[in-house]
Structure formats: C-alpha cells, structure tokens
C-alpha cells in the first residue's frame, strides 16, 4: 500500500451500514473508492456501480469497468450480506440457499474476479466481512452462522494460496451492530408454537443486543484500518467483548461452549 498513487479500493454492500461507513473512511484516508451494490447510492468521494454480487456476469462487468479506469485494484472488501432467522426444520430450502448465495458465493464471485489482477500485480489486500456468529453458532440463525463460518474457512485457505503472490487475505468478525441489518433480517416464526416460543424469544434477544450494539462508524473505521495495515492476521474480531467471546470459543470444550450458547439464545 506504499504506492505514490491513491490505493484503489472496491467494497461491496457499501450503500448502507458498516459498508457505507467503511467506504467513507477509506475515502477519507486517501483511497479511490468504488462501491458495488444493488441500491443506488451517492456519497462524496465514492463511485457507485450497480451490481448484484450473486450475478457473476454483472460482477465481471463491474470489475472490468473499474480496471478500465484505474488499471488496478489494490483493496477489496466484501461486505454485502443479509440475515435470515427461523428454526432449521421450518426454514424453506430456497431461503437457506439464498442466504449462502449472497453471503458466501456472492463474496466468492467478487473475489474470483479480482484475484487475477492482484496476482499479476503481486500485491493486494482482500478483507471479507464475517461475523462473531461464525465461531458462535447461533440457534434459530443457523444458516447465517453457516454462511459466516464458510467465509472464515475460505479466507484462511485463500490467504495461504495467495501469500506467494504478495496478496494478503483476512476475515473481520463484527459483533452486534446498531444498523439497518436488524430491520432487514428475513424472519420466519413458523413452528414457534412447536418450539415453545423459543424461536421468537431467541430472535428478540439477538435483535435487542444488535440495537444496543456498536455504531457502524466504529466498525467501519476498524475495517478500513485493517484494509490499510502493512501486515495482517487471518482473523479479527471487533471490540474487546467480541475478542473475548472468540477466545472463549477456542479454549472451552465444545460441549460447554454450546451449552452456554443454548442458554443465551435457545431457552
């Protein structure tokens, strides 16, 4: 990131929430920022390109448009995503597939389009936005946790694949964020009576935590800092509380860990 030219940064899902905050902080740090999302967006110093991360052709075209102007991409931040909730038993398979298609395979589409550019340039930084829900599998939000756990595994594997080419990769795991993500969650309460009201109680607990969570700006500033660091680790959590949660997941036996999660989110 030491080039005299402005680093060129591409961020998906940058029209709102932590994506918009991250894009703004990168622009303030002197990056030339391109934001890819389905929603129209206008922010000073940020160029919006309409693209759906699940549409491989649209992503290829968008990345091609950026390269035609800039000739390179130095930073990629995959932030696009959404959440669903509901009991595994009653979640429609189409909804589960859509969750993975956006959160995981959408990230894959964009990353695959950018890798050849960074590999040939022998430099670059890829930051994938995961979640503390990856190491902490949340009941009644299983498919969301699965999509984020997949991002962690993908990021760590890709980091080793691209290291010889000077390209670094990491996943950043936010915790509860007070943003529009909460209201946009697709909630399925089917079967709540069968589960004794545990589905609705679990989601209500999670959404209360989210509304009292950190601001998108706090998370965005942290992600932008990681994107610009000279050296990075494979995985990061944002905030001392969530770093502690991730640490506990590493040291506690799986049975104890899962029982604690159950008491918090499945009682």
Residue, then its C-alpha position, 0 to 999 in steps of 0.5 A: x500500500x506504499x504506492x505514490x498513487x491513491x490505493x484503489x479500493x472496491x467494497x461491496x454492500x457499501x450503500x448502507x451500514x458498516x459498508x457505507x461507513x467503511x467506504x467513507x473512511x477509506x475515502x477519507x484516508x486517501x483511497x479511490x473508492x468504488x462501491x458495488x451494490x444493488x441500491x443506488x447510492x451517492x456519497x462524496x468521494x465514492x463511485x457507485x456501480x450497480x451490481x448484484x454480487x450473486x450475478x457473476x456476469x454483472x460482477x465481471x462487468x463491474x470489475x472490468x469497468x473499474x480496471x478500465x479506469x484505474x488499471x488496478x485494484x489494490x483493496x477489496x472488501x466484501x461486505x454485502x450480506x443479509x440475515x435470515x432467522x427461523x428454526x432449521x426444520x421450518x426454514x424453506x430450502x430456497x431461503x437457506x440457499x439464498x442466504x449462502x448465495x449472497x453471503x458466501x458465493x456472492x463474496x466468492x464471485x467478487x473475489x474470483x474476479x479480482x484475484x487475477x489482477x492482484x496476482x499479476x500485480x503481486x500485491x493486494x489486500x482482500x478483507x471479507x466481512x464475517x461475523x462473531x456468529x461464525x465461531x458462535x453458532x447461533x440457534x434459530x440463525x443457523x444458516x447465517x452462522x453457516x454462511x459466516x463460518x464458510x467465509x472464515x474457512x475460505x479466507x484462511x485457505x485463500x490467504x495461504x494460496x495467495x501469500x506467494x503472490x504478495x496478496x494478503x487475505x483476512x476475515x473481520x468478525x463484527x459483533x452486534x451492530x446498531x444498523x439497518x441489518x436488524x430491520x432487514x433480517x428475513x424472519x420466519x416464526x413458523x413452528x414457534x408454537x412447536x418450539x415453545x416460543x423459543x424461536x421468537x424469544x431467541x430472535x428478540x434477544x439477538x435483535x435487542x443486543x444488535x440495537x444496543x450494539x456498536x455504531x457502524x462508524x466504529x466498525x467501519x473505521x476498524x475495517x478500513x484500518x485493517x484494509x490499510x495495515x502493512x501486515x495482517x492476521x487471518x482473523x479479527x474480531x471487533x471490540x474487546x467483548x467480541x475478542x473475548x467471546x472468540x477466545x472463549x470459543x477456542x479454549x472451552x470444550x465444545x460441549x460447554x461452549x454450546x451449552x452456554x450458547x443454548x442458554x443465551x439464545x435457545x431457552 
